[in-house]
Amino acid sequence: MSTPTFSIHDEVRIKELLLANGHKPFRYAQIENAIYKNFITDFSKIETLPKEIREILVRNCHYQSLRVHSSSTSADGQTTKFLFKTHDDKMIEAVIMRHLSGRNTLCVSSQAGCPMACVFCATGKLGLIRNLDFSEIVEQVMYAADTLDKEGRKLRNVVYMGMGEPFLNYENLKRSIESVTAQKKLDISVRRVTVSTCGIIPGIDRFADEFPQVSLAVSLHAPNDVARSRIMPVETTYPIDQLMASLDRYVEKTNKRIFYEYIMISGITDRIEYARELAVLLKDRMAHVNFIPYNPGEGIMGDGMLPTSRLIIAKFQHELEKAGVPSTVRHTMGDDIDAACGQLALKENGESLATEQGRSMGKIS
Ligand code: SF4
């Protein structure tokens, strides 16, 4: 593959290129239409453009820097997982979920690996490899939108819940959301985009100001500092009281309900007293809890952790219900293809590359 020049998704640079070559700005609208509405990947085939502009694009731009290393679809056909290789041979993952309701969701990665080292997460075992450029995030969405388009389906939802902590790659997160939601580009409703954080407070505060309509999910996974710090090193930088204060500020600014992710790991996060503490913590807050049965993969996670039984999850839900806190149990999709975040990439890398960085992280990069 030849060395990439710059991404066709980089609107600023494309406009500069057009201008530098004496072309009018309206030409960008034609490029935009060809790329995002008609999924034209070969610039020489954008017939609405004069030959000269097509040649400029061919010489200076690339459409897709990610290559599909592998893809697999679950036996029920609902879940497809892509393992992409970046231009510098890093592995990242994206997962399409075709819900029975007809809604199609893509889970995207924002980093190759992740520095946050949550103990239950395959990506956390990789450590941070590097931040993804905004165009690499947009490319994941483009690829999924194109795949679904060929099936006669439409991509409706994008969730930043794949590899990485999005708020540690804030600028690229921001630019990618702008492209994904722009009407003239991928035109995904801003209300159908969700960003999930493990609790990076400066990111939450900035996000509330800049993207008040985008949904926020928070990986809480434990109701108190002691329990949380056992499984999430971020807790030592941003303890629960400070996290909840920032989430209260978020709700005040956006008037939006927050989705709290709570992983159910047998004997670790599912003690019944935690259910009561969780109810107290979230009572009177605009909250919705998603219980996620732990996905152990094929022994790759190590640690011998097991998912909580359905009975105990029901007990957790009952405690929340008594406190008026709504909750759902996330339907696990794609268990047969290692669809939990990071499992494929971890397999591909063959061994744990976990770093200590997660324990000292705290600033937005
Ligand atoms: S759960 Fe999220 S924040 Fe934690 S290590 Fe995995 S990718 Fe990173």
Boltz pocket constraint, residues with backbone or C-beta under 6 A from the ligand:
constraints:
  - pocket:
      binder: B
      contacts: [[A, 113], [A, 114], [A, 115], [A, 116], [A, 117], [A, 118], [A, 121], [A, 122], [A, 123], [A, 124], [A, 125], [A, 162], [A, 163], [A, 164], [A, 165], [A, 197], [A, 198], [A, 219], [A, 341]]
      max_distance: 6.0
